[in-house]
Amino acid sequence: MEKSIDLSERYTPVQSIMIYLNKNSNQYSSKQYYLESHDILIDKDGSSILLEGKPLRRSTLINLTKGLQAQTTKELQCKGIIPKNLIYFRQEIGNNRIIWFVPERKHNLFFTKDLNIPNGQAYTPALIFALQGQELSVFAKKGNRKPELKTKLFHAPFHNIHDDGKVCLGNAKLPDDKLHFVEEIIKAWEKVFWASEFSHLLGKNPIKSNLNTLYKSLIGSGRKFPCAELLPSTEVSTVEELLNAN
């Protein structure tokens, strides 16, 4: 037999929700419910009195649901000191937002056979990743200094990226959305991005010259990515705009 929990020491009842089931509902039809809320009055003796009911407002139900979700959702947090490459993070139920910076460095790049570009290591420019919920966006920047609000953004010089920076990951298996350490989330999403095959352009050419020709010359060469090739981002032009974007 389960032990009952005494909540009276920590909590005071303020409202009760009554759920009514339509009597005509059955196993063959969708069940219809009516929800009613009752304020609770505590009299001078400490007894609870259930007051007259009134239809439960939709806004009240939404706020209640959000509150319950917040109590059961793991808090987004860092393992220790805030990572140096972290620019911004915000927790919202089912819609966490994390923005981070990756300096220019070599990466293993994979391409589909149709592109006729060999797989291999090549330098990429400094990048800014933005994760919102389960949607990843990527932008490029010039230089290796940590971005500031007025830092200008450029189109990420890769295939599979829309003009607004959103990444198409195809059938790639996305990271577990139950991860709650920022470092783990960043690592998992970067792994998915770099492990995916670049296949085709999803918008305008992201650089001044031919993207395929450029990567053919960079793979295995050890040469730095020529940042003079980068084109300014047309939809999100600065880090500040990225932070304020939906």
N, C-alpha and C positions, 0 to 999 in steps of 0.2 A: 504494500500500500504506500503511495507517494505521500511524503510529508507536506502538509500545507505550509504556505509561506505567509508570514504576517507582514503586511506592507505598511501597517498603520504608523510605525515608528518613523518611516522615511517619506511616505507619500500621503497626500490628502486627496480624496476623490472629488473631482470637480465636474465631471460630465460622464454620462453613460450613453452608449449607442445601442439602440434596439434594432435588430434585423428581423423583418417580417418576410415570409415566403408566401407568394401567391398560392392560394389553395388549389387553383386549377393547374398548377405546374405538375408535370409528371415526367417519367423517364423518356418520353417520346418528344417532349417539347422543351425549349430552352427555359430555364428557371428564371422567374421574375422576382426581384427583391425590392423592398421598400425600406429605406433606412431613416430612422428617426433619432434625434439627439435629445437628451434630457439633462438639463442643468441639475446639479446636486447642491442642496442647501444643508449646511451643517448647523444644527440648532444649538442652543446654549448647553444642552446636556452632552453634546458631542455626537449625537445621532445623525445619520445621513437621511435626508428626505429627497426623494426623486420628484422633481418638479414636472410640470406639464411638458409633453413632447412636442417637437416641431421638426419639420422635414430637415434632414441633414443637407447642408449646403455643399455643393461640389467643391468649392474652394477649401472648406474645412477638411473634407476627406483627402484632398490632394496634400494639404499641409501636414495632416496626420501621417499619411503614407511616407512623405519625405522625412519626417522626424523619425519614424520607425526604421527606415532604410539607413539613415545616418547613424543610428545606434548599432546597426548590424554590419555596416560597411567598415572595413579596415582603413585606418587613417593613412593617407599618403604621407610618407616621411623619408628622411635620409637615414642611412645606417649610422653615420657619425657626423663628421664635419661636412658642411655643404660642399658638394663637388665643385671644383674650380670651373668646370665647363658648363655648369648649370646657369641658365640665364633667368628662368622664370618657371614657377609651377603653381598650380591652383587646383584645389580639389572640389569637384562638384559630383553629385551622385550620378554615376554612370557616364560622366563626361569630364574626366580629369584632363588637365592641360599641362604639358611639360614642353619647355623650349630649351634646347641646349646647343652647344657650339663644338665643332670638331675642327682642329687646325689642319692645314694642308699636310698631307702625308700619303704614303703609298697604301693602296688597297688592292686586294684580289678582286678583279673584275671578271664577270662572266657575260658572254654574249651568245645569242642564238646563232646557229649556222648560217641563217639567211643574211646576216649582216656581214659575214666574211671578215670578222675581226677576231684575232686569236685571243683566247682567255689568257689572263696573266696579270702581273702587277703593274700598276701605273700610279703616278701622282695625280691627286685631284686637288682642286682649290679648297680653301677653308669653307666649311659648310655650316649651315644652321638648320637643325631639325626641329620641327614643331609637331607634337603629338596632341591630338584632341580626341578623346574617347579612343576609338580604334581606327582613326584616320591620321595618316602620316603625310606631312608636307616637308619639302626640302628646298633650301635656297643656298646660293653661294655668296661669298663676300671676298673682298680683296684684303690681303694681309692677314697676319696671324694674331693680331691683338684681339682680346676679348671684346665682343660687340658692345656698343652702347646704344642708347635710344635712337640716336640720329644716324647710326651706321646704315649705309646704303646696302640694299639687297640686290642680288643678280639672279638670273635664271640658273638653276642647277644644271650643269652641262652633262646631262644624262638622257637616255631614252626612258620611256615609261613614265614621264612626268608631265602633267598638264601645265598649261600656261600660268595657272594660279598657284603652282607649286605642289599640288596634291599628287601623291604617288600612287600609281596603279601597281599593286603587288600580285595581280593575277590570282592564281590558285595557291599562293604561298600560305602556309599555316601561320596564322597570326599568334603572337605571344598571348599567354594566359592573362586575361583581364583581371585576375585576382591578385596579381603581383602588386605589392604596396610600397616597396622600397624603390625610391627614385633611381638609384644606381642599377638595380636589377631591370627596371623597365627600360632604361636607356640602352643597356647592353643587349637586351632581348630584341628591341626594335632595330638597332643597328645591325645585328646579326641577320635578321630577316631581310633588310634592305640590301646588304652586300652579298648575301647568298642568292639573291634572285637574279635571273638572267635578264639583261637588257635586250629588248627585242625590237621596238619601233618608236618613232616619235608620236606624241599625242597632241601636239600643237605646232607652234612655229619652231623653226630651227633655234635652239637655245644659245647658240654661239654665232660669231660673225662668219666663220668659215664652215666647212663641212664636218659635222660631228664624227662621222665614221672614219674619214680620212685622218682626222686629228688623233683619234684613239689608236688607229693602226700604227701611227708614228710614235705614240707614247708608250705602248705596251712593251715592257722589258727594256726600255731605253734608259731609265734612270733620270730622265729630264723632268724638271718641274712643269706643272701645268701652266701654260701661258695665260695669265689672268687678263691680258689685253684682249683676249677672245671673248670674255664675258659680256653679256648684254644685260642692261638694267631690267629688273623685274617690273613688269607692266601693271600688275594688279596690287602688289604689296611692295612698296618702294623702300621702307625703312623698318628697322626692328620695332620702333614704336607703333607703326601701323600693324605689324604682325601681332603684337601684344593686344591691340585693341580689336583685332579681327574676330569674328564669330567662329 
